[in-house]
Every structure is written in structure tokens, then in C-alpha cells.
Amino acid sequence: MAKSFNFVFVDESGDPGKPYEIDSAGNKIPTGASLFYILSAVRLDSPKLFSLESKIMEIKNKYQYRGEIKAQNIPLKLYRDLLNIINELQIKIYYRLIDKTKYKGVFAVDGKKNLHNVFDEYNLAKLVSFAIKMCGFDKAEIVIDRADRRLLDGKFDNFNNYLMKKVNTKTITRVEFITHVNSEYVNAMQISDLISGALKDFMSGKNKDLKMVINRRFLIKIY
């Protein structure tokens, strides 16, 4: 029997910028940054990963859709069918939802890249740390959408080391590999993007129906 491996695919929706500035009169001035920031972690072992890939290709062929699956540009019928794969395959989704009007931490600031990394790295590491423990996975591979903005000094290794220290101990290796990918080439990563987009649209009121496609027992919120 072929060995099964464990994977967690992580993508986000939104941005780490501050949603409001305060003017001299004390009024909130929108900056154009998103009100919500969503990170989603899709839990898969090898058999479910292969099944997911097959289901995605089957549905894309049904709609004769040849492009990358992105939350902001696919037809709603295709979006719903893709989200329903989660129910069919009983895939667990761990997500962290940040309402930036209530968030007490620091936000990204133009020209201060370290603040961007504090927001992004902290929240991503928190999601992965809780998700990987709740999964019960060990020696898993974390697959992250390649986002150069996460790199304070241009080196992925430093980001990886930071994340490894958050999730592993001297005696327990929960995460063995961290891979940064271009989501265009990874279908499972594109599903994570769809989930994050559906959650953000639900919170913003733009579209509440998409989140409702996913059975709530497969959605686990990380606080």
C-alpha cells in the first residue's frame, strides 16, 4: 500500500492594511483596505488530495472553464459546485477571520515592511499552529500561496524558520516541510482561495449564500 502524506494548504483573502485613518476632527476616513482578512487552511491527506484534484477537473470540464480558479472572477454556479466538493469529500477547513475594526494588533503600513510581516506572519502562524494540532497531523507539509510581501528580507527560509518554531517542539515534528507555491498551478490552493473569498463575502454582506454551501461541521474557526 502506498504511503499517505498529510498536507495543509493555506491561502488568504483581503489585505493586512489598516481600514481607517483618523482625521484631525476625529472622523474615520476609509483607506481602501479591506475590513476583513481571512486565512483558510485546507486539511488533506494523500487520498483526499487526489480525489479533490479529480473532482476539480471534472467540474471545470463540465463548465468548460480553463482559467485559474479565483474567487473574484469565476461564475457563481461554478463557485458553488467547487465549494460543494468540501461536503462530498468531508474536508476539514480551519480558518482565522480578522475583523479589522476590532483587531488590537498592528497593521501593515506603507514603507514599514516589518509591520506588514508582523500582521501577516503572526496570523498565519497562529492559524497553522492551531490547525495542525487540531488535525492531529505529524510530519505534515504546509503549502502556502507564494506571497513575496511576507518576506522581510527576501528570504523564504527565515519565514519558514519562524513558522517551524511556532508549531514544532524538540520531541514533536508536526510540520516537516513548508512549500511556497504559485496558486495558478495548484488546484487545492485555489480551493483555499475560494473558501477565504466566500467567508469574506459573507462577513461583508456582498454574498452570504456562498458560505452557506459549505456544511458548518467542516468549518472550524481559529480564534
C-alpha positions, 0 to 999 in steps of 0.5 A: 500500500502506498504511503499517505502524506498529510498536507495543509494548504493555506491561502488568504483573502483581503489585505493586512492594511489598516481600514481607517485613518483618523482625521484631525476632527476625529472622523474615520476616513476609509483607506481602501483596505479591506475590513476583513482578512481571512486565512483558510487552511485546507486539511488533506491527506494523500487520498483526499488530495487526489480525489479533490484534484479529480473532482476539480477537473471534472467540474471545470470540464463540465463548465468548460472553464480553463482559467485559474480558479479565483474567487473574484472572477469565476461564475457563481454556479461554478463557485458553488459546485467547487465549494460543494466538493468540501461536503462530498469529500468531508474536508476539514477547513480551519480558518482565522477571520480578522475583523479589522475594526476590532483587531488590537494588533498592528497593521501593515503600513506603507514603507514599514515592511516589518509591520506588514510581516508582523500582521501577516506572519503572526496570523498565519502562524497562529492559524497553522499552529492551531490547525495542525494540532487540531488535525492531529497531523505529524510530519505534515507539509504546509503549502502556502500561496507564494506571497513575496510581501511576507518576506522581510528580507527576501528570504523564504527560509527565515519565514519558514524558520519562524513558522517551524518554531511556532508549531514544532517542539524538540520531541514533536515534528508536526510540520516537516516541510513548508512549500511556497507555491504559485496558486495558478498551478495548484488546484487545492490552493485555489480551493483555499482561495475560494473558501477565504473569498466566500467567508469574506463575502459573507462577513461583508454582506456582498454574498452570504449564500456562498458560505452557506454551501459549505456544511458548518461541521467542516468549518472550524474557526481559529480564534 
